[in-house]
Amino acid sequence: MARELAFAIPGDIETRTGGTIYDKRVMAELRAAGWTVEHLEWPSSFPFPSPADEATVAASLAACPDGALVLIDGLAFGVLSDLAAAEAERLRLVALVHHPLALESGLSPADAERLAASERQALSHVRAIVVTSEMTAATLERDYGVDRASITVAMPGIDRPASVKAHHGDAAPNLLAVATVTPRKAYDVLIDALAQIADLEWHCTIAGSLDRAPDTTAAIRRQIEDNGLTGRIDLIGEVTDPAPLYADADIFVHPSRYEGYGIVLAEALAHGVPVVATLAGAIPDVVPDDAGLLVPVDDPAAFADALRLLIGNPVIRRRFADGAAVAAMCFATWPDTAARIASALDAVQ
């Protein structure tokens, strides 16, 4: 029997967010495994689509033949409760949830409540759900009334580098952050923390889109200038291939307020880079104790203390770097990820 799938993804598939990286790689691996995958390119306005974009999506699903297997990225699916209800009998709908929409930072309480209610209703109309972490699976079961038996956990894969570079010893450490500049990534916390250790030698590179939340980017630029850190922190924007940045980094920093998984954390560990991050979402599931330091969310002082320890002690930094490389050996590859998803899709009736 032919294995055919329509994969609906909002926005530009080339955008370097964790979600789009995951979607793009899974689509490629499924095709490599013999699946025929039609990419349904949906508007980028989700999860706050315009009426015109909602109509475009409705037409896209209406064009799918009866009985079609349709995998829909959760950034869109969570706000399509009415459309999901209308198409649930005709199509075999599967949701891909990177993290619940209501857990995005910067939402008003009303928007968070509305998104949670919509996603809860939408998920009641699917035949299966794919998530990227055990933590997200537990959240959907606990807070969204989802039957755990309907959930498949397919954690993101990594591309292991051919070799792991020996990192710097006593030289001023290179700090690296890779993530879009949005409220959830909490770069304001990072800048506050770096201001508290301005007496130490270090340089920080922030690689990620500066266009997703322009007001946040402008505020971060002002914060850097106000703290006298211009020249010590570089906002370089989105990069196509972050591998050279990982290879040159001594410490990976990730102050995020929530993560459904955190692909960039796994990539950093694969390059043998120790991590300073937060106890947010699934981050503790990705970064073990011997690969870095995790601190409370929205705590610049704790983040600064962790950085001070690693920057000031190359021996501890080296020990965490070794732990990072060991931890990465247990991570899935992208073919592994796609195989888990394929198994879940094959079971959809």
N, C-alpha and C positions, 0 to 999 in steps of 0.2 A: 504494500500500500504506500502511495506517495505521502511523504511527510511535508505538508504545506502549512505555512503560517503567515498571517498578516501581523506585523509588529508596528503598533502605533506609538510614535515618539513625538512629543511636542518640541518645537524649536529646532535649531541647527544642530545636526548630529556631530558636526565638527567642533562644537563648543566644548572646551575642556573643563567640564564639571564632573564630579564623581559619577553622577547619574548618566550623563551622555557617554562618558568613557565606557561605563559598564554596558550600556545598551549597544553601543557600536561594536564592542568586542564580542558580545554574545551573539549578535546578528552575524558577524563574520564567522565565528566558530560553528554556529549551527549550519551555515551554508557549507562550510568545509566538511561537515559531517554528513552532507547529503540532503539537507533540508532545502526546500524552496521557500525563501523568505521574501515577502513583499513588504517593503518599508513604506508605511503610511506616514507621510510627513505632515504633521499637524502644526497649527500656528503656535507661536512662541509665547502667547499671552497667558497661558496657564500658569498658576491656578486661578487667575482672574480674567477669564476670557470675555471678549466682547460678544454681543448677540450675533454679530456676523461670523465670528470665529466658532461659536457654538453651532451655527448652521453649517459651516464648513465641515465640522467634525461629524455632525449627524449625517450629512451627505456621504462622507467617507465610509461610515459604517453601513449605510444603506446600500452602498455599491458592493459590499462583500456578499458573496453568494450564501444561500441558506446552508447552515451547518459549518460555516467557515470557523477555523480556529484563530482567535484574535487575542494577541497579547498586548495589553495596553499599559504604558508607563503610568505609574501612580501620580505623577505630577499633574496629569490630565484626568485620570480615571476618578480620582477622589472627588471631583466636582461634577461628575457626570451621572449622578444617581438616577435622574429621570430617564436619561438615554439608556443607561444600563438596564433599567427595569423594562424599557420598551423593547430592547434587543436581546434580552436574556434567553428567551426561548428559541429564537431564530439562530443566534450565533453562540458558539462555544467561547465564552469570555473568560479570560485569565488576566488577573491583575498582577503587575510587578510593582511592589511597594519598596521604595528605597528607605523612606521613613514617613510616618504619618504627617500629613500636611499641616495639621494644627500645631505641630511642634517646631515650626519655623520661627525664628526669632523676629521680633519687630512687629508681630501681628497685634491688632487691638483685641481685647477680650471677646468682643462680638464676632470679629472675623475668625478667631480661633475656634469659638463655639460653633459657628456656622460650618467651618471646614470639617470639624470633627463629626458633626451630625451628617453632613453630606457623604463623607468618606465611609462612615459606618453603614449608611444605607446602600451606597454603591457596592461595597464589598459583600453585601448580602445577596447580590445577584450574579456572582461569579461562580465558576465551576472549580476553580483552583486559584491559589495565590502563591506567588514567588516573592520571597523577601531576601535581603542581603545579609542578614545577621540573625542570630538566635535571639538577641535582645528585641529586635523588631517583631519577631514571631511572638515572643512573650507579651509584648505591648498590644498587638492585635488581638490576642486571645483574651487578655485581661481587660482591656479598655474598649475594644470594638466588637466584642461578642463573636469573634471568629472561632470556628472549630479548628483546633490545632491540627487535626488530621487532614485538613484541606490545605495546609501550608507546607511549602517546600523551601528550605533554607539553601540558597545557592550563593555562598560568599564570593566576593570578587576574586579573580585570579591576579597573579602578578607575573611580570616578565623578569626572571632572575638575570641579573647582569652576568656577563661572562667572568668577571673578576670583581672583587671588592677592593677598592683602593685603600691603602693605609692612610689614615687620617692624620692631620697635623698634630704635633706634640705641643711645644710651648708657644707656638705662634698664636697671634690673636685669632680666636676661633671664628669660623664663618657660620652664622646662624641662617637657617633657611626656612621659609614658610611657603607652602604651595597650596593656594586656595583662592577662590574668587573673593573680592573685597565686598562683603555683604555683612549685615548686622550679625548673622548667626556665627560667622567666623571670628568675631570678637577681636579684631585687630586693635581696637581701642584698649583692651586689656593688655595686649602685647606691648603697645607703645608705653603705657603706664609702667609696666614691669621693666622695660628697657631703660626708661628714665631713672629708675631706682638703682640701676647698676651701671650708670654712665661713667662711674669711676674706673670700671674695668675696660680692658681692650677687647673689642669685638666688632664685627660688622654683620649686618642683617640684610638679607635679600628677601623680598616678598614678591613671589611670582603668582599672578592670578589676574583674571579680568578686572579691569578698573571701570567697566561700563555697566555692570549689572545693577549697581546701586550708586549712582553718581553722587548723591548727597553724602553717603557713607565715605566714599573715596575722598571727597573734598574735606570732610571732617578729619579723616586720618592724616591728610597732608598738613592741615593746620596744626594738628596735635604734634606731629613730628617737628614742625618748625617752632612751635611754642615751647617745646621741651629741649630745644637746642640740639636736635639729633639729625639735622640735615647733613647729608654726606655720610652718615653712619648707617642709615636705613634707606635702601633703594627699592622703590616700587617700579618693577620692570614690566608689569602687565602680563598678559597671557603668553605662555611659551608653548610651542608645538611639541618639543621634546625636552622634558625636564631632567632627563638622565644626567647630562653634564653638571647640572646644578646639584643633584644628589651626590655625585661623585666628588664634588668640591666642598661639600658641607661637612661640618664637624658636629653640629647639633641641629636637629629638626624641631621646630617650634610650632605648636598647633593649639591655640587658646580657645578653640571652638566651644560654643554654648550647647551644641548638640550634634551628634553624628549617628546616622543609621548604620554606618560601618567605618569609613575613612580610608579610601583607597590610597591616598597620599601617605598615610602612616605606614601601611604595608610596604609601599614602594621605598620609603625611607629605610625601613628595617632591612629590606632586601639589599640595600646598598651599604649595610653596616653602619647606619647613622643612628646614634642614640637619640631618644625623643624626650622632649619636655612638652606635655600636653595636659588636658583636663580629664576629670572623671565624668565625662559627658557621654550619655548614650552608650554606644557600643565600643567606645575607645578602650576601656579596660579589657575587652575581649580581644582586641588587636595587639595591644602593647603589654607584654608581660612585665613583671616586676624587675626582671634582670636586664631589660632593654631600655629603660628610661624611668622618668619620674612623672607621676600624674598628680595633679593638684586640684583643689576644688574649682568649680566654675566661677567666673567673675571675681577672682581673688588675685589682683596684680601683685600683692606682696608675696603670696605663696609662690606665684610664678617666678618672681624675681629671685626668691631664695633658691629655688631649684636651679635656675640659670646660674646664679652665683656659684653654687656648688660645682656644677659641671664645667663652667668656664675656668674656675680657679684650680681645678684638680684634674690634670690630664690623665692620671692613673684611673680615677673613677670613670672618667669619660671613656677611656679605652675599654674598661670592663663592661660598661653598658654597650659599647659598640660591638664587642664580641657577643654579648647576649642578643643583640639585635640580629646579627647574622645567623645565629643559631635558631632564633624564633622564626625567621623567614623561611627556613627549610620546611616548616610544617604548613606553610600557606598553599592554597590550591593554585593550580595553573588555570589559565583561561579555558583550555579544553575541558578541564575538570568541571569548571563552573557551567559551561554549556551542556555538558553531559548530564548534570543534575537537572537542569531546566528541561532538557529533551526528555528525560525520563518522566518528569511531571507532566509535560505536554502530551506524551504518548498515552498517559493514563486518563486523559480528559475524554469523557464520553459525550 
